Amino acid sequence: MAINLYYYASPATFYQLSGKLIPWFGWSAVILTVIGLYIGFFMAPTDFQQGEAYRIIFIHVPAAWMSMFIYLVMAFWGAIGLAFKTRLSFMMSRALAPTGALFTFIALWTGALWGKPMWGAWWVWDARLTSELILLFLYIGIMALWAAIDDPQRGDRAGALLTLVGAINVPIIYFSVKWWNTLHQGASVSLTKAPSMAKIMLIGMLVMAIAAWLYTIAVALYRVRTLILERERNTDWVKALVEK
């Protein structure tokens, strides 16, 4: 049976669907987070070079992955919204931004906690760290732009354009350790080579990454529902929903 994507692009239909999906994604995120933290902090062995301090990577690395991935998803929804003028696409982009900013902040903060014992400094103007900080500024700037424009449609278009322009920073973050001589270590997990860590460490990190993505979906769906009610408040279906 074919799925009619245009049917689910309707705010009214998506509102009902998202309400059913949020508990599944939310509770799955909670369960996987507990499992991932247990693996990372109790089952994974101590690193022979970094000692116990390395365990921050079970939070730091998934947060860094999500900070970049969420931004690309925002850019995707912004592009879809500009191309097809779909209201829901712009709302999805808006709903993802706060979570993307949160994960970027967590990545920077945990990176500082990791960097202090490894490098002897909380912060260095390393290419990877600097480009990640720029990503945080992009998230904040996009949200500030939306808040500054009273007309939601104009704000949607302006935010989408800024998101698309800023997307060039994501490959800079990812490839910075290859393009420049940086203090930040290279990727431990790559699609082109075997992971340079113990299997149990990799499992814990991937479980945390999946948990972070499930959390992102749950929170984004919740925010989308709020945006839908706000923007569709004059429609009959929202009025009927409020009256119940």
C-alpha positions, 0 to 999 in steps of 0.5 A, a space after each residue: 500500500 503506497 503512502 500518500 506523503 501529501 496527505 501527511 503534509 497537511 498540518 491537521 493530519 500531521 498533528 494527529 499522527 505526531 501526537 501518537 508518535 511522541 510517546 513511542 519516540 520519547 520513551 524509547 529515547 529514555 530507555 536507550 539513554 539509560 542503556 547507553 550510559 550504563 554501557 559507557 560508564 560501567 561496562 566499557 573498559 578504561 582507556 589505557 591512554 586517557 584513563 577514566 576521563 575518556 568516558 565523556 565521549 559517550 555524551 560528547 560524540 553523539 552530541 557533536 554528531 547530532 549538532 551537525 546532523 540536525 542542522 543539515 535536516 533543518 536545511 533540508 526542510 528549509 529547502 523543501 519549504 522554499 521549493 514547494 511552499 509547504 507550511 509544515 516544512 518550515 515548521 519542522 525546521 523551526 522545531 529542530 533549531 532549539 534541540 540543535 543548539 542544545 546539542 551543540 552547546 553540550 558538545 562544546 561543554 563536554 569537549 571542554 571537560 574532555 580537553 582540560 585533562 587531555 590538552 591542559 586547557 578548557 578551550 583552544 582556538 582549534 579548527 574543529 572547536 572554532 567551527 563548532 562554536 560558529 555552528 552554535 552562533 548560527 543556531 542562535 542567529 537563525 532563531 533570533 531572526 525568526 523572533 525578530 520578524 513578525 510575519 511568520 511567512 517572511 521569517 520562514 523564508 529568511 530563516 531557510 535562506 540563512 540555514 542553507 547558507 550556513 550549511 557550508 559550515 557543517 562539512 568544515 566541522 567534519 573535515 577540519 581535522 583532515 584539512 588542518 593540523 588540529 589538536 582535536 583527534 580524528 574520527 574514531 568511527 568512519 564509514 570508510 574504515 574499521 572503528 579504532 575502539 573496542 566493540 563495547 565502546 562503539 556499541 555504547 556510543 551508537 546506542 547513545 547516538 540513537 537515543 539522542 536522535 529519538 529524543 530529537 524526534 520526540 521533542 521536535 514533534 512536540 514543538 511542531 504540534 505547538 506551532 501548528 496550533 499557533 499558526 492554524 488557530 483560525 481554522 475550523 479544525 483547531 477551533 473544534 479541537 480547542 472546544 473539546 
